[in-house]
Amino acid sequence: MSTTIRIAVIGGGAKAAAICAKAASLRDVHGIDIQITVFERDEIGAHWSGGHGYTDGAQRLCTAAERDVGFPYSHDGFGARVAADMQARFSWAAFMVATERYADWVDMGRHRPSHAEFAEYLNFCITRSGAEIVHGDATFLEYSDDSWTVSYMDGIRWSFEARADFDGVVITGIGPADSKIPSKIEDERVLDGETFWQSCATLPDVMAGNEDQIVIIGSGGTAAATAGWLVRAGIRQQITILGTQATLYARADSAFENRAFRDLDVWKKLSYGDRLDFTNRLTRGAVWTTALDALNGARNVVYQPGRAQAVRYDPVGDPNGEILVEFTTSSNPTSRQYLAASLVVDATGFDPFWFAKMLPSVWQHEVLGDKPRMQSAMSDSMELPLTGCRGLHAPMLSQIVSPSYSSLMALGAMSDALLKPYFEAISP
């Protein structure tokens, strides 16, 4: 490696902001030259702003504002000076001070930011870091002679371009909606975790006069968030949440659970199975109480345990027919039951392996052909165990490495772990 490290980050979200901020602090405090280039298709913080799906921007973060891009500000990462620099320049408090909102934020009880406010904060961090922002949609990743090339569609000139000589590439983002329903029709009345938020403005009018229930399929945070929005919007139809769990499980702030998210000494003592159980329970199988608050007093929201098998027309194949959701229960998995719906929201999840399509076919097949190994054999820096290449990091698949790196729980610890091998490669 040269005395300058160049890292490409695909996606301008929270993980990009944490990496950009940490790289800036390492340059200023230790003189370590790590240059970050962020490739973003839409805008920085797009998945939080409310203008590109995934949210309406008005919802509150489930995590506290203090869990910002530098949290937990550990001296174990790159030392006390870097932690202090991160706190001074890139913390949520620094953002509040810079935008003259700090006193109001404190006076109003240090509220959790709205998603749109969080998008502003991410833009603040990336801009302040001095990172390069490329407005383009990454399309292909190529590895040769120990360096990466990122090909992308330029969002300004609408032409295919390429940037070369990156020492590493970081893939971020939860990916597009990925349905877990075996059979599902395409219909404007069937939405998912992206398109629901893009349809919010018209939904109250669309639902006016409809009598059939709304069915939300899923039992995680996306299902709870969409149900909460419908309740706040005054939708009066019954809202049925159809999930594979027994109920919606609540996730509240707990010192014990929170500490487990950042105590790697304890984490490394757990077996692979215990780690999966923890992350499945607390990051996928439970809903933050902040998201459940809107549902607790709603009389038109019910939960139905069951596994959706199909979303279809009745009569079958008739696009003018009503929509039916077919499902089975764990007690009787061979018997089909049905819910008639005026609107269906498929909140069954997203595709964290979406990036595989950007890889050469040999690595694409390796990633998709052995997904469990991509996680179980991932390095501490979240590098994927691909044959014949190095430096491809995927934090959203890092649940086995740490329960916090794939979420907002400890963005500072995530950036420490990811940048550590690059720092050590060129530090004096």
Contacts in CASP RR format, 6 or more apart in sequence:
PFRMAT RR
TARGET T0000
AUTHOR 0000-0000-0000
METHOD contacts of the structure
MODEL  1
MSTTIRIAVIGGGAKAAAICAKAASLRDVHGIDIQITVFERDEIGAHWSG
GHGYTDGAQRLCTAAERDVGFPYSHDGFGARVAADMQARFSWAAFMVATE
RYADWVDMGRHRPSHAEFAEYLNFCITRSGAEIVHGDATFLEYSDDSWTV
SYMDGIRWSFEARADFDGVVITGIGPADSKIPSKIEDERVLDGETFWQSC
ATLPDVMAGNEDQIVIIGSGGTAAATAGWLVRAGIRQQITILGTQATLYA
RADSAFENRAFRDLDVWKKLSYGDRLDFTNRLTRGAVWTTALDALNGARN
VVYQPGRAQAVRYDPVGDPNGEILVEFTTSSNPTSRQYLAASLVVDATGF
DPFWFAKMLPSVWQHEVLGDKPRMQSAMSDSMELPLTGCRGLHAPMLSQI
VSPSYSSLMALGAMSDALLKPYFEAISP
1 167 0 8 1.000
1 422 0 8 1.000
1 425 0 8 1.000
1 426 0 8 1.000
2 426 0 8 1.000
3 33 0 8 1.000
3 426 0 8 1.000
4 33 0 8 1.000
4 34 0 8 1.000
4 35 0 8 1.000
4 426 0 8 1.000
5 32 0 8 1.000
5 33 0 8 1.000
5 34 0 8 1.000
5 35 0 8 1.000
5 167 0 8 1.000
5 422 0 8 1.000
5 425 0 8 1.000
5 426 0 8 1.000
6 35 0 8 1.000
6 37 0 8 1.000
6 165 0 8 1.000
6 166 0 8 1.000
6 167 0 8 1.000
6 168 0 8 1.000
7 19 0 8 1.000
7 23 0 8 1.000
7 34 0 8 1.000
7 35 0 8 1.000
7 36 0 8 1.000
7 37 0 8 1.000
7 166 0 8 1.000
7 167 0 8 1.000
7 168 0 8 1.000
7 169 0 8 1.000
7 170 0 8 1.000
7 422 0 8 1.000
8 36 0 8 1.000
8 37 0 8 1.000
8 39 0 8 1.000
8 148 0 8 1.000
8 150 0 8 1.000
8 163 0 8 1.000
8 166 0 8 1.000
8 168 0 8 1.000
8 169 0 8 1.000
8 170 0 8 1.000
9 15 0 8 1.000
9 16 0 8 1.000
9 19 0 8 1.000
9 20 0 8 1.000
9 36 0 8 1.000
9 37 0 8 1.000
9 38 0 8 1.000
9 39 0 8 1.000
9 169 0 8 1.000
9 170 0 8 1.000
9 172 0 8 1.000
10 39 0 8 1.000
10 138 0 8 1.000
10 150 0 8 1.000
10 169 0 8 1.000
10 170 0 8 1.000
10 171 0 8 1.000
10 172 0 8 1.000
10 355 0 8 1.000
11 38 0 8 1.000
11 39 0 8 1.000
11 40 0 8 1.000
11 41 0 8 1.000
11 138 0 8 1.000
11 172 0 8 1.000
11 173 0 8 1.000
12 38 0 8 1.000
12 39 0 8 1.000
12 40 0 8 1.000
12 44 0 8 1.000
12 45 0 8 1.000
12 46 0 8 1.000
12 122 0 8 1.000
12 126 0 8 1.000
12 172 0 8 1.000
13 40 0 8 1.000
13 44 0 8 1.000
13 45 0 8 1.000
13 46 0 8 1.000
13 47 0 8 1.000
13 48 0 8 1.000
13 122 0 8 1.000
13 172 0 8 1.000
13 173 0 8 1.000
14 45 0 8 1.000
14 48 0 8 1.000
14 69 0 8 1.000
14 118 0 8 1.000
14 122 0 8 1.000
14 408 0 8 1.000
14 411 0 8 1.000
15 170 0 8 1.000
15 172 0 8 1.000
15 173 0 8 1.000
15 395 0 8 1.000
15 411 0 8 1.000
15 414 0 8 1.000
15 415 0 8 1.000
16 36 0 8 1.000
16 38 0 8 1.000
16 40 0 8 1.000
16 44 0 8 1.000
16 122 0 8 1.000
16 126 0 8 1.000
16 170 0 8 1.000
16 172 0 8 1.000
17 44 0 8 1.000
17 69 0 8 1.000
17 121 0 8 1.000
17 122 0 8 1.000
17 125 0 8 1.000
17 126 0 8 1.000
17 129 0 8 1.000
17 411 0 8 1.000
18 69 0 8 1.000
18 70 0 8 1.000
18 125 0 8 1.000
18 411 0 8 1.000
18 412 0 8 1.000
18 414 0 8 1.000
18 415 0 8 1.000
19 36 0 8 1.000
19 170 0 8 1.000
19 415 0 8 1.000
19 418 0 8 1.000
19 419 0 8 1.000
20 36 0 8 1.000
20 38 0 8 1.000
20 125 0 8 1.000
20 126 0 8 1.000
20 129 0 8 1.000
20 130 0 8 1.000
20 131 0 8 1.000
21 69 0 8 1.000
21 70 0 8 1.000
21 86 0 8 1.000
21 89 0 8 1.000
21 90 0 8 1.000
21 125 0 8 1.000
21 126 0 8 1.000
21 128 0 8 1.000
21 129 0 8 1.000
21 415 0 8 1.000
22 69 0 8 1.000
22 70 0 8 1.000
22 78 0 8 1.000
22 82 0 8 1.000
22 86 0 8 1.000
22 412 0 8 1.000
22 415 0 8 1.000
22 416 0 8 1.000
22 419 0 8 1.000
23 34 0 8 1.000
23 35 0 8 1.000
23 36 0 8 1.000
23 129 0 8 1.000
23 131 0 8 1.000
23 419 0 8 1.000
24 89 0 8 1.000
24 90 0 8 1.000
24 128 0 8 1.000
24 129 0 8 1.000
24 130 0 8 1.000
24 131 0 8 1.000
25 78 0 8 1.000
25 82 0 8 1.000
25 85 0 8 1.000
25 86 0 8 1.000
25 89 0 8 1.000
25 90 0 8 1.000
26 32 0 8 1.000
26 34 0 8 1.000
26 78 0 8 1.000
26 82 0 8 1.000
26 419 0 8 1.000
26 423 0 8 1.000
27 33 0 8 1.000
27 34 0 8 1.000
28 85 0 8 1.000
29 78 0 8 1.000
29 81 0 8 1.000
29 82 0 8 1.000
29 85 0 8 1.000
30 78 0 8 1.000
30 82 0 8 1.000
30 423 0 8 1.000
30 427 0 8 1.000
32 423 0 8 1.000
32 426 0 8 1.000
32 427 0 8 1.000
33 426 0 8 1.000
34 419 0 8 1.000
34 422 0 8 1.000
34 423 0 8 1.000
35 131 0 8 1.000
35 132 0 8 1.000
36 129 0 8 1.000
36 131 0 8 1.000
36 132 0 8 1.000
37 131 0 8 1.000
37 132 0 8 1.000
37 133 0 8 1.000
37 134 0 8 1.000
37 163 0 8 1.000
37 166 0 8 1.000
38 44 0 8 1.000
38 126 0 8 1.000
38 131 0 8 1.000
38 132 0 8 1.000
38 133 0 8 1.000
38 134 0 8 1.000
39 134 0 8 1.000
39 136 0 8 1.000
39 137 0 8 1.000
39 138 0 8 1.000
39 150 0 8 1.000
39 152 0 8 1.000
40 46 0 8 1.000
40 133 0 8 1.000
40 134 0 8 1.000
40 135 0 8 1.000
40 136 0 8 1.000
41 135 0 8 1.000
41 136 0 8 1.000
41 137 0 8 1.000
41 138 0 8 1.000
41 155 0 8 1.000
42 52 0 8 1.000
43 49 0 8 1.000
43 52 0 8 1.000
43 123 0 8 1.000
44 119 0 8 1.000
44 122 0 8 1.000
44 123 0 8 1.000
44 126 0 8 1.000
44 127 0 8 1.000
44 133 0 8 1.000
45 118 0 8 1.000
45 119 0 8 1.000
45 122 0 8 1.000
45 123 0 8 1.000
46 52 0 8 1.000
46 119 0 8 1.000
47 53 0 8 1.000
47 54 0 8 1.000
47 55 0 8 1.000
47 173 0 8 1.000
47 174 0 8 1.000
48 54 0 8 1.000
48 55 0 8 1.000
48 57 0 8 1.000
48 115 0 8 1.000
48 116 0 8 1.000
48 118 0 8 1.000
48 119 0 8 1.000
48 122 0 8 1.000
49 55 0 8 1.000
49 57 0 8 1.000
49 115 0 8 1.000
49 116 0 8 1.000
49 119 0 8 1.000
50 56 0 8 1.000
50 57 0 8 1.000
50 115 0 8 1.000
50 116 0 8 1.000
50 119 0 8 1.000
50 197 0 8 1.000
51 57 0 8 1.000
51 197 0 8 1.000
51 198 0 8 1.000
52 198 0 8 1.000
53 193 0 8 1.000
53 194 0 8 1.000
53 195 0 8 1.000
53 196 0 8 1.000
53 197 0 8 1.000
53 198 0 8 1.000
54 174 0 8 1.000
54 193 0 8 1.000
54 194 0 8 1.000
54 197 0 8 1.000
55 115 0 8 1.000
55 197 0 8 1.000
55 225 0 8 1.000
56 115 0 8 1.000
56 197 0 8 1.000
56 200 0 8 1.000
56 229 0 8 1.000
57 114 0 8 1.000
57 115 0 8 1.000
57 116 0 8 1.000
57 119 0 8 1.000
58 114 0 8 1.000
58 115 0 8 1.000
58 116 0 8 1.000
59 114 0 8 1.000
59 115 0 8 1.000
59 225 0 8 1.000
59 229 0 8 1.000
59 291 0 8 1.000
60 111 0 8 1.000
60 112 0 8 1.000
60 113 0 8 1.000
60 114 0 8 1.000
60 115 0 8 1.000
60 290 0 8 1.000
61 112 0 8 1.000
61 113 0 8 1.000
61 114 0 8 1.000
61 115 0 8 1.000
61 118 0 8 1.000
61 290 0 8 1.000
61 408 0 8 1.000
62 112 0 8 1.000
62 251 0 8 1.000
62 288 0 8 1.000
62 290 0 8 1.000
62 291 0 8 1.000
62 408 0 8 1.000
63 112 0 8 1.000
63 288 0 8 1.000
63 407 0 8 1.000
63 408 0 8 1.000
63 409 0 8 1.000
64 110 0 8 1.000
64 112 0 8 1.000
64 253 0 8 1.000
65 92 0 8 1.000
65 105 0 8 1.000
65 110 0 8 1.000
65 111 0 8 1.000
65 112 0 8 1.000
65 113 0 8 1.000
66 91 0 8 1.000
66 92 0 8 1.000
66 110 0 8 1.000
67 408 0 8 1.000
67 409 0 8 1.000
67 410 0 8 1.000
67 411 0 8 1.000
68 90 0 8 1.000
68 91 0 8 1.000
68 92 0 8 1.000
68 95 0 8 1.000
68 121 0 8 1.000
68 411 0 8 1.000
69 86 0 8 1.000
69 90 0 8 1.000
69 91 0 8 1.000
69 122 0 8 1.000
69 125 0 8 1.000
69 411 0 8 1.000
69 412 0 8 1.000
69 415 0 8 1.000
70 86 0 8 1.000
70 87 0 8 1.000
70 90 0 8 1.000
70 91 0 8 1.000
70 411 0 8 1.000
70 412 0 8 1.000
70 415 0 8 1.000
71 410 0 8 1.000
71 411 0 8 1.000
71 412 0 8 1.000
71 413 0 8 1.000
72 262 0 8 1.000
72 410 0 8 1.000
72 412 0 8 1.000
72 413 0 8 1.000
73 83 0 8 1.000
73 86 0 8 1.000
73 87 0 8 1.000
73 412 0 8 1.000
74 83 0 8 1.000
74 412 0 8 1.000
74 413 0 8 1.000
74 416 0 8 1.000
75 83 0 8 1.000
76 416 0 8 1.000
77 83 0 8 1.000
77 413 0 8 1.000
77 416 0 8 1.000
77 420 0 8 1.000
78 416 0 8 1.000
78 423 0 8 1.000
86 412 0 8 1.000
87 93 0 8 1.000
87 94 0 8 1.000
88 94 0 8 1.000
89 128 0 8 1.000
90 125 0 8 1.000
90 128 0 8 1.000
90 129 0 8 1.000
92 113 0 8 1.000
92 121 0 8 1.000
93 102 0 8 1.000
95 120 0 8 1.000
95 121 0 8 1.000
95 124 0 8 1.000
95 125 0 8 1.000
96 102 0 8 1.000
96 105 0 8 1.000
98 124 0 8 1.000
99 120 0 8 1.000
99 124 0 8 1.000
105 111 0 8 1.000
112 290 0 8 1.000
113 121 0 8 1.000
126 133 0 8 1.000
134 152 0 8 1.000
134 163 0 8 1.000
135 154 0 8 1.000
135 155 0 8 1.000
135 156 0 8 1.000
136 152 0 8 1.000
136 153 0 8 1.000
136 154 0 8 1.000
136 155 0 8 1.000
137 152 0 8 1.000
137 153 0 8 1.000
137 155 0 8 1.000
138 150 0 8 1.000
138 151 0 8 1.000
138 152 0 8 1.000
138 358 0 8 1.000
139 151 0 8 1.000
139 152 0 8 1.000
139 153 0 8 1.000
139 160 0 8 1.000
139 358 0 8 1.000
140 150 0 8 1.000
140 151 0 8 1.000
140 358 0 8 1.000
141 148 0 8 1.000
141 149 0 8 1.000
141 150 0 8 1.000
141 151 0 8 1.000
141 169 0 8 1.000
141 355 0 8 1.000
141 358 0 8 1.000
141 359 0 8 1.000
141 392 0 8 1.000
142 148 0 8 1.000
142 149 0 8 1.000
142 151 0 8 1.000
142 360 0 8 1.000
143 149 0 8 1.000
143 360 0 8 1.000
143 388 0 8 1.000
143 389 0 8 1.000
143 392 0 8 1.000
146 167 0 8 1.000
146 390 0 8 1.000
147 164 0 8 1.000
147 165 0 8 1.000
147 166 0 8 1.000
147 167 0 8 1.000
148 164 0 8 1.000
148 165 0 8 1.000
148 166 0 8 1.000
148 167 0 8 1.000
148 168 0 8 1.000
148 169 0 8 1.000
148 391 0 8 1.000
148 392 0 8 1.000
149 162 0 8 1.000
149 163 0 8 1.000
149 164 0 8 1.000
149 165 0 8 1.000
149 166 0 8 1.000
150 162 0 8 1.000
150 163 0 8 1.000
150 164 0 8 1.000
150 166 0 8 1.000
150 169 0 8 1.000
151 160 0 8 1.000
151 161 0 8 1.000
151 162 0 8 1.000
152 160 0 8 1.000
152 161 0 8 1.000
152 162 0 8 1.000
152 163 0 8 1.000
153 159 0 8 1.000
153 160 0 8 1.000
153 161 0 8 1.000
154 160 0 8 1.000
154 161 0 8 1.000
167 391 0 8 1.000
167 422 0 8 1.000
168 391 0 8 1.000
168 392 0 8 1.000
168 393 0 8 1.000
168 422 0 8 1.000
169 391 0 8 1.000
169 392 0 8 1.000
169 393 0 8 1.000
170 393 0 8 1.000
170 394 0 8 1.000
170 395 0 8 1.000
170 418 0 8 1.000
171 355 0 8 1.000
171 392 0 8 1.000
171 393 0 8 1.000
171 394 0 8 1.000
171 395 0 8 1.000
171 396 0 8 1.000
172 395 0 8 1.000
172 396 0 8 1.000
173 352 0 8 1.000
173 396 0 8 1.000
174 350 0 8 1.000
174 352 0 8 1.000
174 396 0 8 1.000
175 350 0 8 1.000
175 351 0 8 1.000
175 352 0 8 1.000
175 354 0 8 1.000
175 396 0 8 1.000
176 194 0 8 1.000
176 350 0 8 1.000
176 351 0 8 1.000
176 354 0 8 1.000
177 192 0 8 1.000
177 193 0 8 1.000
177 194 0 8 1.000
177 195 0 8 1.000
177 346 0 8 1.000
177 349 0 8 1.000
177 350 0 8 1.000
177 351 0 8 1.000
178 348 0 8 1.000
178 349 0 8 1.000
178 350 0 8 1.000
178 351 0 8 1.000
178 354 0 8 1.000
179 192 0 8 1.000
179 346 0 8 1.000
179 348 0 8 1.000
179 349 0 8 1.000
180 308 0 8 1.000
180 348 0 8 1.000
180 349 0 8 1.000
181 217 0 8 1.000
181 308 0 8 1.000
181 309 0 8 1.000
181 310 0 8 1.000
181 311 0 8 1.000
181 346 0 8 1.000
181 348 0 8 1.000
182 309 0 8 1.000
182 310 0 8 1.000
183 309 0 8 1.000
183 310 0 8 1.000
183 311 0 8 1.000
183 312 0 8 1.000
184 190 0 8 1.000
184 310 0 8 1.000
184 311 0 8 1.000
184 346 0 8 1.000
185 311 0 8 1.000
185 312 0 8 1.000
185 313 0 8 1.000
185 323 0 8 1.000
187 313 0 8 1.000
187 319 0 8 1.000
187 323 0 8 1.000
189 323 0 8 1.000
189 341 0 8 1.000
189 342 0 8 1.000
189 343 0 8 1.000
189 344 0 8 1.000
190 311 0 8 1.000
190 323 0 8 1.000
190 343 0 8 1.000
190 344 0 8 1.000
190 346 0 8 1.000
191 199 0 8 1.000
191 343 0 8 1.000
191 344 0 8 1.000
191 345 0 8 1.000
191 346 0 8 1.000
192 345 0 8 1.000
192 346 0 8 1.000
192 347 0 8 1.000
193 222 0 8 1.000
193 226 0 8 1.000
193 345 0 8 1.000
193 346 0 8 1.000
193 347 0 8 1.000
193 349 0 8 1.000
193 350 0 8 1.000
196 226 0 8 1.000
196 345 0 8 1.000
196 347 0 8 1.000
199 206 0 8 1.000
200 229 0 8 1.000
200 233 0 8 1.000
203 230 0 8 1.000
203 233 0 8 1.000
203 235 0 8 1.000
203 343 0 8 1.000
204 233 0 8 1.000
204 234 0 8 1.000
204 235 0 8 1.000
206 343 0 8 1.000
207 214 0 8 1.000
207 235 0 8 1.000
207 237 0 8 1.000
207 342 0 8 1.000
207 343 0 8 1.000
210 237 0 8 1.000
210 342 0 8 1.000
210 343 0 8 1.000
211 237 0 8 1.000
211 342 0 8 1.000
212 237 0 8 1.000
212 322 0 8 1.000
212 340 0 8 1.000
212 341 0 8 1.000
212 342 0 8 1.000
213 237 0 8 1.000
213 238 0 8 1.000
213 239 0 8 1.000
213 240 0 8 1.000
213 339 0 8 1.000
213 340 0 8 1.000
213 341 0 8 1.000
213 342 0 8 1.000
214 230 0 8 1.000
214 235 0 8 1.000
214 237 0 8 1.000
214 238 0 8 1.000
214 239 0 8 1.000
214 240 0 8 1.000
214 341 0 8 1.000
214 342 0 8 1.000
214 343 0 8 1.000
214 344 0 8 1.000
214 345 0 8 1.000
215 240 0 8 1.000
215 242 0 8 1.000
215 325 0 8 1.000
215 339 0 8 1.000
215 341 0 8 1.000
215 343 0 8 1.000
215 344 0 8 1.000
215 345 0 8 1.000
216 223 0 8 1.000
216 226 0 8 1.000
216 227 0 8 1.000
216 239 0 8 1.000
216 240 0 8 1.000
216 241 0 8 1.000
216 242 0 8 1.000
216 344 0 8 1.000
216 345 0 8 1.000
216 347 0 8 1.000
217 223 0 8 1.000
217 242 0 8 1.000
217 243 0 8 1.000
217 308 0 8 1.000
217 311 0 8 1.000
217 325 0 8 1.000
217 344 0 8 1.000
217 345 0 8 1.000
217 346 0 8 1.000
217 347 0 8 1.000
217 348 0 8 1.000
218 241 0 8 1.000
218 242 0 8 1.000
218 243 0 8 1.000
218 244 0 8 1.000
218 308 0 8 1.000
218 347 0 8 1.000
218 348 0 8 1.000
218 349 0 8 1.000
219 241 0 8 1.000
219 243 0 8 1.000
219 244 0 8 1.000
219 245 0 8 1.000
219 247 0 8 1.000
219 248 0 8 1.000
219 249 0 8 1.000
219 285 0 8 1.000
219 287 0 8 1.000
219 303 0 8 1.000
220 248 0 8 1.000
220 284 0 8 1.000
220 285 0 8 1.000
220 286 0 8 1.000
220 287 0 8 1.000
220 347 0 8 1.000
221 287 0 8 1.000
221 288 0 8 1.000
221 291 0 8 1.000
221 347 0 8 1.000
222 347 0 8 1.000
222 349 0 8 1.000
223 241 0 8 1.000
223 243 0 8 1.000
223 248 0 8 1.000
223 287 0 8 1.000
223 345 0 8 1.000
223 347 0 8 1.000
224 241 0 8 1.000
224 248 0 8 1.000
224 287 0 8 1.000
224 291 0 8 1.000
224 292 0 8 1.000
224 295 0 8 1.000
225 291 0 8 1.000
226 345 0 8 1.000
226 347 0 8 1.000
227 239 0 8 1.000
227 241 0 8 1.000
227 294 0 8 1.000
227 295 0 8 1.000
227 298 0 8 1.000
227 301 0 8 1.000
228 291 0 8 1.000
228 294 0 8 1.000
228 295 0 8 1.000
228 298 0 8 1.000
228 301 0 8 1.000
229 294 0 8 1.000
230 239 0 8 1.000
231 239 0 8 1.000
231 294 0 8 1.000
231 295 0 8 1.000
231 298 0 8 1.000
231 300 0 8 1.000
231 301 0 8 1.000
232 294 0 8 1.000
235 300 0 8 1.000
236 300 0 8 1.000
237 300 0 8 1.000
237 342 0 8 1.000
238 300 0 8 1.000
238 301 0 8 1.000
238 302 0 8 1.000
239 298 0 8 1.000
239 300 0 8 1.000
239 301 0 8 1.000
239 302 0 8 1.000
240 302 0 8 1.000
240 303 0 8 1.000
240 304 0 8 1.000
240 339 0 8 1.000
241 248 0 8 1.000
241 301 0 8 1.000
241 302 0 8 1.000
241 303 0 8 1.000
241 304 0 8 1.000
242 304 0 8 1.000
242 306 0 8 1.000
242 308 0 8 1.000
242 325 0 8 1.000
242 327 0 8 1.000
242 339 0 8 1.000
243 303 0 8 1.000
243 304 0 8 1.000
243 305 0 8 1.000
243 306 0 8 1.000
243 307 0 8 1.000
243 308 0 8 1.000
244 305 0 8 1.000
244 306 0 8 1.000
244 307 0 8 1.000
245 285 0 8 1.000
245 305 0 8 1.000
246 305 0 8 1.000
247 303 0 8 1.000
247 305 0 8 1.000
248 287 0 8 1.000
248 292 0 8 1.000
248 295 0 8 1.000
248 303 0 8 1.000
249 281 0 8 1.000
249 285 0 8 1.000
249 286 0 8 1.000
249 287 0 8 1.000
250 286 0 8 1.000
250 287 0 8 1.000
250 288 0 8 1.000
250 289 0 8 1.000
250 292 0 8 1.000
251 257 0 8 1.000
251 282 0 8 1.000
251 286 0 8 1.000
251 287 0 8 1.000
251 288 0 8 1.000
251 289 0 8 1.000
252 288 0 8 1.000
252 289 0 8 1.000
257 282 0 8 1.000
258 409 0 8 1.000
260 266 0 8 1.000
260 267 0 8 1.000
260 278 0 8 1.000
260 403 0 8 1.000
261 402 0 8 1.000
261 403 0 8 1.000
261 404 0 8 1.000
261 409 0 8 1.000
261 410 0 8 1.000
262 402 0 8 1.000
262 404 0 8 1.000
262 409 0 8 1.000
262 410 0 8 1.000
262 413 0 8 1.000
264 402 0 8 1.000
267 275 0 8 1.000
267 402 0 8 1.000
267 403 0 8 1.000
270 278 0 8 1.000
272 376 0 8 1.000
272 400 0 8 1.000
275 399 0 8 1.000
275 400 0 8 1.000
275 403 0 8 1.000
276 399 0 8 1.000
276 400 0 8 1.000
278 403 0 8 1.000
279 399 0 8 1.000
279 400 0 8 1.000
279 403 0 8 1.000
279 406 0 8 1.000
282 403 0 8 1.000
283 399 0 8 1.000
283 403 0 8 1.000
283 406 0 8 1.000
283 407 0 8 1.000
295 301 0 8 1.000
304 327 0 8 1.000
304 339 0 8 1.000
305 329 0 8 1.000
305 330 0 8 1.000
306 327 0 8 1.000
306 328 0 8 1.000
306 329 0 8 1.000
306 330 0 8 1.000
307 327 0 8 1.000
307 328 0 8 1.000
307 329 0 8 1.000
307 330 0 8 1.000
307 333 0 8 1.000
308 325 0 8 1.000
308 326 0 8 1.000
308 327 0 8 1.000
308 348 0 8 1.000
309 326 0 8 1.000
309 327 0 8 1.000
309 328 0 8 1.000
309 336 0 8 1.000
310 324 0 8 1.000
310 325 0 8 1.000
310 326 0 8 1.000
311 323 0 8 1.000
311 324 0 8 1.000
311 325 0 8 1.000
311 326 0 8 1.000
311 344 0 8 1.000
311 346 0 8 1.000
312 323 0 8 1.000
312 324 0 8 1.000
312 326 0 8 1.000
313 319 0 8 1.000
313 320 0 8 1.000
313 321 0 8 1.000
313 322 0 8 1.000
313 323 0 8 1.000
313 324 0 8 1.000
314 321 0 8 1.000
314 322 0 8 1.000
314 323 0 8 1.000
314 324 0 8 1.000
314 340 0 8 1.000
315 321 0 8 1.000
322 340 0 8 1.000
322 341 0 8 1.000
322 342 0 8 1.000
323 340 0 8 1.000
323 341 0 8 1.000
323 342 0 8 1.000
323 343 0 8 1.000
323 344 0 8 1.000
324 338 0 8 1.000
324 339 0 8 1.000
324 340 0 8 1.000
324 341 0 8 1.000
325 338 0 8 1.000
325 339 0 8 1.000
325 341 0 8 1.000
325 344 0 8 1.000
326 336 0 8 1.000
326 337 0 8 1.000
326 338 0 8 1.000
327 336 0 8 1.000
327 337 0 8 1.000
327 338 0 8 1.000
327 339 0 8 1.000
328 334 0 8 1.000
328 335 0 8 1.000
328 336 0 8 1.000
328 337 0 8 1.000
329 335 0 8 1.000
329 337 0 8 1.000
352 394 0 8 1.000
352 396 0 8 1.000
352 397 0 8 1.000
353 367 0 8 1.000
353 368 0 8 1.000
353 371 0 8 1.000
353 374 0 8 1.000
353 397 0 8 1.000
355 394 0 8 1.000
356 363 0 8 1.000
356 364 0 8 1.000
356 367 0 8 1.000
356 368 0 8 1.000
357 364 0 8 1.000
359 367 0 8 1.000
363 386 0 8 1.000
363 387 0 8 1.000
363 389 0 8 1.000
366 386 0 8 1.000
366 387 0 8 1.000
367 374 0 8 1.000
367 384 0 8 1.000
367 386 0 8 1.000
373 385 0 8 1.000
374 384 0 8 1.000
374 385 0 8 1.000
374 394 0 8 1.000
374 397 0 8 1.000
375 397 0 8 1.000
375 398 0 8 1.000
375 399 0 8 1.000
375 400 0 8 1.000
376 400 0 8 1.000
377 385 0 8 1.000
378 384 0 8 1.000
378 385 0 8 1.000
378 394 0 8 1.000
378 397 0 8 1.000
378 398 0 8 1.000
378 400 0 8 1.000
378 401 0 8 1.000
379 385 0 8 1.000
379 401 0 8 1.000
380 401 0 8 1.000
380 417 0 8 1.000
380 420 0 8 1.000
381 393 0 8 1.000
381 417 0 8 1.000
381 418 0 8 1.000
381 419 0 8 1.000
381 420 0 8 1.000
381 421 0 8 1.000
382 393 0 8 1.000
382 394 0 8 1.000
382 395 0 8 1.000
382 397 0 8 1.000
382 398 0 8 1.000
382 401 0 8 1.000
382 405 0 8 1.000
382 414 0 8 1.000
382 417 0 8 1.000
382 418 0 8 1.000
383 390 0 8 1.000
383 391 0 8 1.000
383 392 0 8 1.000
383 393 0 8 1.000
384 392 0 8 1.000
384 393 0 8 1.000
384 394 0 8 1.000
384 397 0 8 1.000
386 392 0 8 1.000
393 418 0 8 1.000
395 405 0 8 1.000
395 406 0 8 1.000
395 414 0 8 1.000
395 418 0 8 1.000
396 406 0 8 1.000
397 406 0 8 1.000
398 405 0 8 1.000
398 406 0 8 1.000
398 414 0 8 1.000
399 406 0 8 1.000
401 417 0 8 1.000
402 410 0 8 1.000
402 413 0 8 1.000
402 414 0 8 1.000
402 417 0 8 1.000
403 409 0 8 1.000
404 410 0 8 1.000
404 413 0 8 1.000
404 414 0 8 1.000
405 413 0 8 1.000
405 414 0 8 1.000
405 417 0 8 1.000
END
